[in-house]
Amino acid sequence: MFRPASPGIFSATGCTGEEALPLKAVLKHIVDAALDKKADDVLVLDLNGLCDFTDYFVICHGSSSRQVVAIVDSIEESLRAEDGLRPKHVEGRRVGDWVLMDFFDVVVHVFLGDKRDFYGLERLWGDAPRVSFPGTLEARAARRRPGAAR
């Protein structure tokens, strides 16, 4: 896997436009695009140091195959329009119960709710720190914690 020249820069060959982008900005665009299509329980896991094939997972789900595909389309269109990025590979779009989008340093998983529960990626990668963005599970949990900023 290609590793960025400097931390926090999304610069995998074939996935960038002309300039490298901050990885956090790309993650925010992914989260926002998923939430625009009403994705449920969006979660960002930081896999740095835990695996060799990617740095982050974004996991979310929809309530129907049609919604899953709409979430995937929204993410793909948003990253292409805003960042000039295209996924290296998309798997599962035709069936629409688990779609994987590989952007090298970020892998996006969009599930049907029951498939997400069954495969349990959050449990498999339970050691991975959760990254908070507005609208994600971690951000909502932080608002509920005593003493959290309101």
C-alpha positions in Angstrom: 0.0 0.0 0.0 1.2 3.5 -0.8 1.9 5.5 2.3 1.6 9.3 2.3 4.8 11.3 2.4 3.5 13.2 5.4 0.9 12.2 8.0 -2.7 13.4 7.4 -2.3 13.8 3.7 -4.5 11.8 1.3 -2.3 11.2 -1.6 -2.6 7.6 -2.8 -1.8 7.2 -6.5 -4.9 7.1 -8.6 -7.2 8.5 -5.9 -6.3 12.1 -5.9 -6.8 15.1 -8.1 -3.9 17.3 -8.8 -3.1 18.2 -5.2 -3.0 16.1 -2.1 -5.8 16.7 0.4 -5.9 16.6 4.1 -7.3 13.2 5.1 -9.5 14.7 7.7 -11.2 16.8 5.1 -11.8 13.7 2.9 -13.3 11.9 5.9 -15.6 14.9 6.7 -16.8 14.9 3.0 -17.5 11.1 3.3 -19.4 11.5 6.6 -21.4 14.5 5.3 -22.3 12.8 2.0 -23.6 9.7 3.9 -25.6 11.8 6.3 -27.1 13.8 3.4 -28.8 10.5 2.4 -29.9 9.8 6.0 -27.3 7.1 6.7 -27.7 5.6 10.2 -25.1 5.3 12.9 -22.1 6.7 11.0 -18.8 5.6 12.6 -15.2 6.5 11.7 -12.5 4.1 13.0 -8.8 5.1 13.1 -6.9 2.0 12.0 -3.4 3.7 11.9 -1.0 1.2 13.4 -3.6 -1.6 13.5 -3.6 -2.7 9.9 -1.5 -2.3 6.8 -4.2 -1.9 4.1 -5.9 1.3 5.1 -5.8 4.1 7.7 -9.6 4.6 8.3 -12.9 2.7 8.1 -16.1 4.6 7.7 -19.0 2.4 8.6 -22.7 3.2 8.3 -26.0 1.6 7.2 -29.3 2.2 5.5 -32.7 0.7 5.9 -33.1 -0.6 2.4 -30.9 -1.7 -0.5 -32.1 1.4 -2.4 -30.9 3.6 0.4 -27.6 1.8 0.6 -26.9 2.5 -3.1 -28.1 6.1 -2.7 -25.6 6.6 0.2 -22.8 5.0 -1.9 -23.7 7.2 -4.9 -23.7 10.3 -2.7 -20.3 9.6 -1.3 -18.9 8.9 -4.8 -20.4 12.0 -6.3 -19.4 14.2 -3.4 -15.7 13.1 -3.4 -15.5 13.4 -7.2 -17.1 16.9 -7.3 -15.4 18.4 -4.1 -12.1 16.6 -4.1 -11.6 15.1 -7.5 -11.4 11.6 -6.0 -12.6 8.3 -7.3 -12.6 5.0 -5.5 -9.9 2.4 -6.4 -12.6 -0.2 -6.2 -16.3 -0.6 -5.3 -17.7 -4.0 -4.4 -21.3 -5.0 -3.8 -23.2 -2.2 -5.4 -25.4 -4.5 -7.5 -26.7 -6.4 -4.5 -26.8 -3.4 -2.2 -26.6 -5.2 1.2 -22.9 -4.4 1.9 -21.1 -2.1 -0.4 -17.3 -1.6 0.1 -15.6 1.5 -1.4 -11.8 1.5 -1.4 -10.2 4.9 -1.5 -6.8 3.5 -0.4 -6.3 5.3 2.9 -10.1 5.2 3.6 -12.4 2.2 3.2 -16.1 2.9 3.4 -18.5 0.2 4.4 -22.3 0.8 3.7 -24.5 -1.9 5.0 -28.1 -2.9 5.4 -28.8 -2.7 9.1 -29.1 -6.5 9.6 -25.9 -7.2 7.7 -24.0 -4.6 9.7 -25.2 -6.4 12.9 -24.3 -9.8 11.5 -20.7 -8.9 10.3 -20.0 -6.6 13.3 -17.0 -4.7 12.0 -17.1 -2.4 15.0 -16.6 -5.5 17.2 -13.9 -6.9 15.0 -12.0 -3.6 15.1 -12.9 -2.9 18.7 -9.3 -1.7 19.5 -9.5 1.1 16.9 -10.1 4.6 18.3 -13.3 6.2 17.1 -13.0 9.6 15.3 -15.6 12.2 16.0 -17.3 14.2 13.2 -20.6 16.0 13.6 -23.4 13.5 13.2 -21.3 10.4 13.9 -22.0 7.9 16.7 -18.9 9.2 18.6 -20.1 12.8 18.4 -23.6 11.9 19.6 -22.1 9.8 22.5 -19.8 12.7 23.5 -22.9 15.0 23.8 -24.5 12.5 26.2 -21.5 12.2 28.4 -21.6 14.1 31.7 -19.4 17.2 31.5 -19.4 17.2 27.7 -19.4 20.6 26.0 -22.8 21.6 24.8 
